[in-house]
Amino acid sequence: MREKKPIIIIGNGGHSKVLTEILQLNQCEIIGFTSPKNEENVYNLSFLGNDSIVYNYSQENILLVNAIGSTQLPVLRKKIFQKFSKAGYKFAQVVHPSAIVSSYSLLGEGAQILAGVVIQPFAEVADNTIVNTAASIDHDCRIGAHCHIAPGAVLSGNVLIGQGSHIGTGSIIIQGIKVGEQVLVGAGSLILKDVNDQAVVYGTPAKEVRK
Ligand SMILES: CC(=O)SCCNC(=O)CCNC(=O)[C@H](O)C(C)(C)COP(=O)(O)OP(=O)(O)OC[C@H]1O[C@@H](n2cnc3c(N)ncnc32)[C@H](O)[C@@H]1OP(=O)(O)O
C-alpha cells in the first residue's frame, strides 16, 4: 500500500524500526523522523527535530506515522495521535505486504498491521491501533482505538476490545468475549471471561490482579 504523501515518522525506537521497513517495502517517501534528541537512525533517515517540528509542515502535504511503541497500556501513543489529529494532521495506515487483511474488514486511520497478521472478514480495527507480528483477529472482532494487540495474540470470532487496551504477547481470547477499555492483559494469558474496564489480568485462565 503506497501512501501518496510523504511521511514523517514520530519516534526512533524498536517499533519505528519495524514500521520503517514496512514503509520502505511499500515504497513510501519518508521525510525523516522526530525524536527528543538527535540520535542514530539505523536506516539513516534524517533527524528532523522534536515532535514540534511537525508544525512546520502543512497538514495538507504530509502524513504522520505514530512509531511510539508500547509494552503496557499505550498511553503515550494515544496522546501523540490525539494531539496531532486535533491540529488537523492525518496518520497513514501501515500494512505489511505479508499481512492477510480481508477486504471485508475495516481499518481505521493510522492502523498498523505488521508482518504475518491475519484479519478475517467483518473484523474492525479502529484508529491508531497496532496489530503486531503474527497476531490473528478472527471474524467480527471489533478492536477499539489506541489498542495494542501484541505479537502472536489470538482473538477468536466476535471478540470486542475497548479503546486503549493492551493484549499481551501470545494471549488467547475465546470467541464472544468482551474486554473493556484500558485493560492490560499480561503476556501468555488465556481469557475465558469478560474483562472489566481498567483491569489488569493475566494467567491461564486469566484472573484480575488489580484495577
Ligand atoms: C514487539 C514487542 O516487543 S511488543 C511488547 C509486548 N509485550 C507484552 O505484551 C508484555 C505484557 N506485559 C506483561 O505480561 C507484564 O508481565 C505485566 C504488565 C502483566 C505485569 O508487569 P509487572 O506489573 O511489572 O509485574 P512483575 O513483573 O512485577 O510480576 C509480578 C508477578 O506477576 C507475575 N506475572 C507477571 N506477568 C505475568 C504474566 N503475563 N502471566 C503470569 N504471571 C505473570 C510475575 O511472575 C510475578 O510473580 P511473583 O510475584 O510470584 O514473582
The ligand as an SDF file (V2000), in Angstrom:
LIG
                    3D

 51 53  0  0  0  0  0  0  0  0999 V2000
    7.3380   -6.2340   19.7200 C   0  0  0  0  0  0  0  0  0  0  0  0
    7.1580   -6.1470   21.2210 C   0  0  0  0  0  0  0  0  0  0  0  0
    8.0630   -6.3400   21.9880 O   0  0  0  0  0  0  0  0  0  0  0  0
    5.5860   -5.6870   21.7910 S   0  0  0  0  0  0  0  0  0  0  0  0
    5.6570   -5.9530   23.5440 C   0  0  0  0  0  0  0  0  0  0  0  0
    4.6460   -6.9440   24.0200 C   0  0  0  0  0  0  0  0  0  0  0  0
    4.8330   -7.1880   25.4410 N   0  0  0  0  0  0  0  0  0  0  0  0
    3.8630   -7.6300   26.2510 C   0  0  0  0  0  0  0  0  0  0  0  0
    2.7630   -7.9220   25.8100 O   0  0  0  0  0  0  0  0  0  0  0  0
    4.1870   -7.6780   27.7300 C   0  0  0  0  0  0  0  0  0  0  0  0
    2.9470   -7.5790   28.6190 C   0  0  0  0  0  0  0  0  0  0  0  0
    3.3390   -7.4010   29.9890 N   0  0  0  0  0  0  0  0  0  0  0  0
    3.2770   -8.3610   30.9660 C   0  0  0  0  0  0  0  0  0  0  0  0
    2.8700   -9.5080   30.7170 O   0  0  0  0  0  0  0  0  0  0  0  0
    3.7510   -7.9300   32.3410 C   0  0  0  0  0  0  0  0  0  0  0  0
    4.3850   -9.0470   32.9640 O   0  0  0  0  0  0  0  0  0  0  0  0
    2.5800   -7.3610   33.2220 C   0  0  0  0  0  0  0  0  0  0  0  0
    2.2690   -5.9570   32.6960 C   0  0  0  0  0  0  0  0  0  0  0  0
    1.3430   -8.2100   33.1650 C   0  0  0  0  0  0  0  0  0  0  0  0
    2.9850   -7.3070   34.7010 C   0  0  0  0  0  0  0  0  0  0  0  0
    4.0800   -6.4890   34.8300 O   0  0  0  0  0  0  0  0  0  0  0  0
    4.5100   -6.0380   36.3240 P   0  0  0  0  0  0  0  0  0  0  0  0
    3.3880   -5.3300   36.9990 O   0  0  0  0  0  0  0  0  0  0  0  0
    5.8250   -5.3110   36.1650 O   0  0  0  0  0  0  0  0  0  0  0  0
    4.6750   -7.4050   37.0970 O   0  0  0  0  0  0  0  0  0  0  0  0
    6.0030   -8.1250   37.6340 P   0  0  0  0  0  0  0  0  0  0  0  0
    6.9550   -8.4040   36.5140 O   0  0  0  0  0  0  0  0  0  0  0  0
    6.4990   -7.3230   38.8090 O   0  0  0  0  0  0  0  0  0  0  0  0
    5.4370   -9.5140   38.1550 O   0  0  0  0  0  0  0  0  0  0  0  0
    4.6070   -9.6130   39.2970 C   0  0  0  0  0  0  0  0  0  0  0  0
    4.2230  -11.0730   39.4620 C   0  0  0  0  0  0  0  0  0  0  0  0
    3.3000  -11.4210   38.4340 O   0  0  0  0  0  0  0  0  0  0  0  0
    3.8090  -12.4990   37.6450 C   0  0  0  0  0  0  0  0  0  0  0  0
    3.4830  -12.1990   36.2490 N   0  0  0  0  0  0  0  0  0  0  0  0
    3.7860  -11.0600   35.5540 C   0  0  0  0  0  0  0  0  0  0  0  0
    3.3010  -11.1210   34.2960 N   0  0  0  0  0  0  0  0  0  0  0  0
    2.6880  -12.3200   34.1900 C   0  0  0  0  0  0  0  0  0  0  0  0
    2.0220  -12.9640   33.1250 C   0  0  0  0  0  0  0  0  0  0  0  0
    1.8900  -12.3680   31.9300 N   0  0  0  0  0  0  0  0  0  0  0  0
    1.5000  -14.1940   33.3480 N   0  0  0  0  0  0  0  0  0  0  0  0
    1.6390  -14.8070   34.5580 C   0  0  0  0  0  0  0  0  0  0  0  0
    2.2760  -14.2310   35.6220 N   0  0  0  0  0  0  0  0  0  0  0  0
    2.7880  -13.0070   35.4370 C   0  0  0  0  0  0  0  0  0  0  0  0
    5.3110  -12.4920   37.8810 C   0  0  0  0  0  0  0  0  0  0  0  0
    5.8590  -13.7640   37.6660 O   0  0  0  0  0  0  0  0  0  0  0  0
    5.3780  -12.0520   39.3270 C   0  0  0  0  0  0  0  0  0  0  0  0
    5.0780  -13.1420   40.1470 O   0  0  0  0  0  0  0  0  0  0  0  0
    5.8380  -13.3660   41.5740 P   0  0  0  0  0  0  0  0  0  0  0  0
    5.4670  -12.1440   42.3760 O   0  0  0  0  0  0  0  0  0  0  0  0
    5.2600  -14.6300   42.0770 O   0  0  0  0  0  0  0  0  0  0  0  0
    7.2930  -13.4000   41.2500 O   0  0  0  0  0  0  0  0  0  0  0  0
  1  2  1  0
  2  3  2  0
  2  4  1  0
  4  5  1  0
  5  6  1  0
  6  7  1  0
  7  8  1  0
  8  9  2  0
  8 10  1  0
 10 11  1  0
 11 12  1  0
 12 13  1  0
 13 14  2  0
 13 15  1  0
 15 16  1  0
 15 17  1  0
 17 18  1  0
 17 19  1  0
 17 20  1  0
 20 21  1  0
 21 22  1  0
 22 23  2  0
 22 24  1  0
 22 25  1  0
 25 26  1  0
 26 27  2  0
 26 28  1  0
 26 29  1  0
 29 30  1  0
 30 31  1  0
 31 32  1  0
 31 46  1  0
 32 33  1  0
 33 34  1  0
 33 44  1  0
 34 35  1  0
 34 43  1  0
 35 36  2  0
 36 37  1  0
 37 38  1  0
 37 43  2  0
 38 39  1  0
 38 40  2  0
 40 41  1  0
 41 42  2  0
 42 43  1  0
 44 45  1  0
 44 46  1  0
 46 47  1  0
 47 48  1  0
 48 49  2  0
 48 50  1  0
 48 51  1  0
M  END
$$$$
